[in-house]
Amino acid sequence: MNQLYFIALIPPGPLKDEIQELKLEVKEKFDSSHSLNAPPHITLLSPFRLEDQNEDKLDSLLEVFTQSFKPFEIRLNNFSTFPPRVIFIDVEESAALMDMQEQLEELARSNTGLFNYNYDERPYHPHLTLAFKDLTKKNFYKAWKEFENRTFENSFTADALYLLKHDGQRWKVATSYSL
C-alpha cells in the first residue's frame, strides 16, 4: 500500500509549543485549522508516496544520509506570506540548511523508485506554516494585517531529521534521525 511521507526539521519542546499556540490562535481568529494536522515543522522534502515494503529501505537511506551532517542553528525571524493563502514564520536561510535540503532533494530525485518524488524543481524557501489551504482569501488579508507587524525571533539547534507519515487524518513522526 502507498503511504504519504515527508521529511522535516522540528523545533524542540518549548519552542514547538509556542508555535503550536500561534497555530491555535490562527484557527480561533481566522478559521484556519489545516496546519494543526502536523507538528510545527520546516519541510525539507515535500510529501511523497512510498510502498509499505520500502519503508525499511528508506529508513536505511536516511540513516546513512544524516551521518554526513552535524547539528546546526536555525533562526526564526518574524512572519511572512505566500499570498493569498499561506502565513508563516520566516526561517533564515543558512548554508547548512540549504545544503541539507538540496542534498535531500537530490537523494529523492536519484531514487525515484523508492521515493516516488517527481515534483517540479523550484526555489526552496524555508518556513514554519501557521495557516494555509483552508485559510480563505478574506481571512488571509485579515490575518496578515494582524501578523505583518508582529515580531517573532527565536532559534534552535537542528540536531535531528524527522520522517513524518500520514495516518489518514494527521501527520505523525514515524522516525527521527540524529545529526
C-alpha positions in Angstrom: 0.0 0.0 0.0 1.2 3.5 -0.8 1.7 5.8 2.2 2.3 9.5 2.3 5.5 10.8 4.0 7.5 14.0 4.2 10.8 14.9 5.7 11.3 17.9 8.1 13.0 19.6 10.9 11.0 20.0 14.1 11.8 22.6 16.8 12.3 21.3 20.4 9.5 21.2 23.1 9.1 24.8 24.4 9.5 26.5 21.0 7.3 23.9 19.3 4.6 24.6 22.0 4.9 28.3 21.4 4.4 27.9 17.6 1.5 25.5 18.2 -0.1 28.3 20.2 0.2 30.6 17.2 -1.4 27.9 15.0 -4.3 27.7 17.5 -4.6 31.4 17.5 -5.0 31.4 13.7 -7.6 28.7 14.0 -9.6 30.6 16.5 -9.4 34.0 14.9 -9.3 33.2 11.2 -10.9 29.8 10.9 -7.9 28.0 9.5 -7.0 24.7 11.2 -5.3 22.7 8.5 -1.8 23.4 9.8 -2.8 21.7 13.1 -2.7 18.3 11.2 1.1 18.3 11.6 3.5 19.3 14.4 5.3 22.6 13.8 8.0 21.9 11.3 10.2 23.1 8.5 9.6 21.0 5.4 12.8 19.7 3.8 11.2 17.3 1.3 7.5 17.8 0.5 5.1 14.8 0.7 5.9 11.8 -1.4 4.4 8.3 -1.7 6.2 5.1 -0.6 5.2 1.5 -0.7 5.0 0.0 2.8 7.5 -2.7 1.9 10.1 0.1 1.1 9.9 1.8 4.5 13.0 -0.2 5.8 15.0 0.9 2.7 14.0 4.5 3.2 15.0 4.2 6.9 18.4 2.8 6.0 18.9 5.5 3.3 18.1 8.3 5.7 20.2 6.8 8.5 23.2 7.0 6.2 22.2 10.4 4.8 22.1 12.1 8.2 25.6 10.8 9.1 27.2 13.4 6.9 25.6 16.3 8.8 26.3 18.0 12.1 23.7 19.9 14.2 23.2 23.4 13.0 21.4 26.6 14.1 18.0 27.5 12.8 16.9 31.2 13.1 13.3 32.2 13.0 12.6 35.8 12.2 9.2 37.3 12.0 6.3 36.5 9.8 5.7 36.4 6.0 3.3 35.1 3.4 2.8 33.3 0.2 -0.3 35.3 -0.9 -3.2 34.7 -0.9 -3.4 31.6 1.3 -0.2 31.0 3.4 1.0 32.8 6.5 4.2 31.5 8.1 7.1 32.2 10.5 10.1 33.0 8.3 13.2 30.9 8.6 16.5 32.5 7.8 18.4 30.7 5.1 21.8 29.3 6.2 24.4 27.4 4.3 23.8 24.3 6.4 20.0 24.3 6.0 20.1 25.0 2.3 22.8 22.3 1.7 20.8 19.7 3.6 17.6 20.5 1.7 19.4 20.4 -1.6 21.2 17.1 -0.9 17.9 15.6 0.4 16.0 16.6 -2.7 18.8 15.2 -4.9 18.7 11.9 -2.9 14.9 11.7 -3.6 15.3 12.6 -7.3 18.1 9.9 -7.8 16.0 7.3 -6.0 12.6 7.8 -7.8 11.7 4.1 -7.5 11.9 4.4 -3.7 10.7 8.0 -3.1 8.1 8.4 -5.9 9.3 12.0 -5.8 8.9 13.8 -9.2 7.9 17.3 -8.3 9.0 20.3 -10.4 12.2 21.9 -9.3 11.5 25.2 -7.6 13.4 27.5 -5.3 13.4 26.4 -1.7 12.0 28.9 0.8 12.3 27.5 4.4 9.3 28.4 6.6 7.1 27.3 9.5 3.5 27.3 8.3 0.8 28.8 10.6 -2.1 28.9 8.1 -2.6 27.5 4.6 -5.1 25.6 2.4 -8.2 26.3 4.4 -7.4 30.0 5.0 -9.9 31.9 2.9 -8.6 34.9 0.9 -10.7 37.2 3.0 -9.3 35.8 6.2 -5.8 35.8 4.8 -5.9 39.6 4.5 -7.3 39.9 8.0 -4.7 37.6 9.4 -1.9 39.2 7.6 -3.0 42.6 8.8 -2.5 41.2 12.4 0.7 39.4 11.8 2.7 41.6 9.4 3.9 44.0 12.1 4.3 41.4 14.9 7.7 40.3 15.8 8.9 36.7 16.3 12.5 35.9 16.9 13.8 32.7 18.2 16.3 30.0 17.3 17.0 26.3 17.9 19.7 23.8 17.1 18.5 21.3 14.4 20.0 18.1 15.7 17.7 15.6 14.1 15.9 15.0 10.8 12.3 13.7 11.0 10.3 11.4 8.8 6.6 12.1 9.1 3.9 9.7 8.0 0.2 10.5 7.3 -2.1 8.2 9.2 -5.2 9.1 7.2 -6.1 12.0 9.5 -2.9 13.7 10.5 0.9 13.7 10.2 2.9 11.9 12.9 6.6 11.5 13.4 7.5 8.0 12.2 11.2 8.1 12.8 13.9 10.6 13.8 17.5 10.6 12.7 20.1 12.2 14.8 22.6 14.5 13.1 
